[in-house]
């Protein structure tokens, strides 16, 4: 009995998302979600936080034009933050081996390192205004039966954030 039939129509959302995203990534960037999802393991502890694969450029039918047949390795563009790009340049041979080990064949022959920010800037969390009037009284009645002061304080913060009016 196949795996699909044993699930009886239940499909994980990640499978659906990968099925939708992979063709777009393959067409635009030449990479797939498996590479993106496993990048932390591939890059290792030294480069996982400061690098991100951007695209793979495959040679344009070089084997067909030359009549050789066979596979030509691609060029992986990796975004790297600041001065860490120098260290990545020195370790690119090892990283190429790890990437090819991930793919299971000689897929990448060269890295192209581009210096740019990798992690998004941290979002500034605004503290909500304190509640007043009816919402404050409702929140106090909701948390009055809780014995733990730490839990009560956490629930007050959550309630304040949920019940406060947002600016538009």
N, C-alpha and C positions, 0 to 999 in steps of 0.2 A: 504494500500500500504506500503510495507516495506521501511526501510530507504535506503537500497542499491539501490532499483529501483528508488527512487525519486532523487538520485544523478546522475543517468544516466552515470555510469562509472567513475565518478570523485572520487578519493580516496586520502585522505591526505597522505603526505609523512610520517608523524609520524606513521600512521597506518601500512604502508608497512614496515617501519623500525622496529616497535615493533613486527610485525609478523615474521620478520627474526631474530631479536635479542633474543626475549623471549625464544624460544626453546633452543638456545645455552646457555643462562644464566641459564635456569632451569636445564639443564643437567650438566653444569660445576659448578655452584655456588648455585643452588637451589633457586635463587631469580628471580624477574622479573623487567622489566623497570618501572612498576608502583611504586614499592617500592623505586627504585633509584630516580625516578622523584619526589616523595613526601617526600623524606628523610628530607628536610629542615623543612617541616611542622611537621613531626613526631618527629624529634629530638628537635625541639624548638630552640629558639634564643640562648640558652646557649651552645648548642652542634652542631648546624648545620654547623658552619664553621670549626670545628676541628674534625669531625667524618665522617665516610663513611661506609656503610654496605658492607661487602665483600662476605660473603657466608652464606648459611643456611645449616646445616648438619642435616638431618632428621634421626631418628633412623631406623636401617635397619630391617624392617619387624618385629619389636618386638611384635606387636600385633598378627601377624600370627603365630610366633614361640610359644608364650605363649598361644595362643588359646583364648585370651581374646576378641579380636575384639576391635574396637574403634581407636581413633587417639592418637598418641604420639607426644608431642610437640618437636620442633627442637631446635638447638643451633645456634644462630646468631653470627657470627664473625664480630666484628666492629673494624675498624682501628681508632685509636685516637692519636692525636698529644701530645707528651710530657707529662707534668704534669697534663694536663686536664684529663688524664685517671683516676687519683685518684678521681676527682669530678664525672666522669662518673660512676665509681664503686659505689659511694654512691647514685647515682640517677638511677641505673639500674632497680630498681623495677618499677619506674614510666615510664621509657622508654619501658620496656617490656609490660606494660599495654597499652601504646600508639600504639605500634606495633601490638599487638593483636586486639586493637580497629580498626586499619587500615585494617587488614585482615578480621575481623568480626568473628573470632573464636580463640580458644586457640592454636595459631600456634607456638609461641616461649615460651619456658620454662626457657631458660637460655641465658645470653650473655657471649661471650668470647671476652675480650678486648685485642687488640693487639696494642702495641705502635709502630707507624710508621708515617712518613709524609703523610698527607692527600692531601694537596693542592700542585699542581706542582710548582716548583720553578719559580719565575717570569722571563719572557723572557726579555732579555736585548734588548732594542730598539736602533738600531744604527741610528744615524742621517745621512741622505744621504749627499754625497758631493755636494757642490754648483754646479749648472749647468754653463757651459761656452760654448761660441760659438753659433752655430745655435740653439740648444735646448733652451738656455737661451733667445734668441731673440724671438723664437716661443712662449715660455711661457709668456713673457711680452706682446706680441700682443694679446694673449688670454685674459689676465686679465685687459687690459688697459681701457676698457669701464665700469668697475665696480666702483661705487662711494664709497662704504663702505670700509674703510681702513682695518678694521678687517677681512672682508670677503676676500678682496684681499690678505691679508697676509696668511690666511688659504689656499686659492687656490694656492698660490705660494708654500707653504709647500707641499701640495698634489701633485702639478705638478712636483716639484723637486723630490719627492719620486718615482713618476711614471716614469718620463723620465730619471732618472739617471741610469747609467749602474750598474748592480749587479755584485759583485765579485763571482767567482765560485770556 
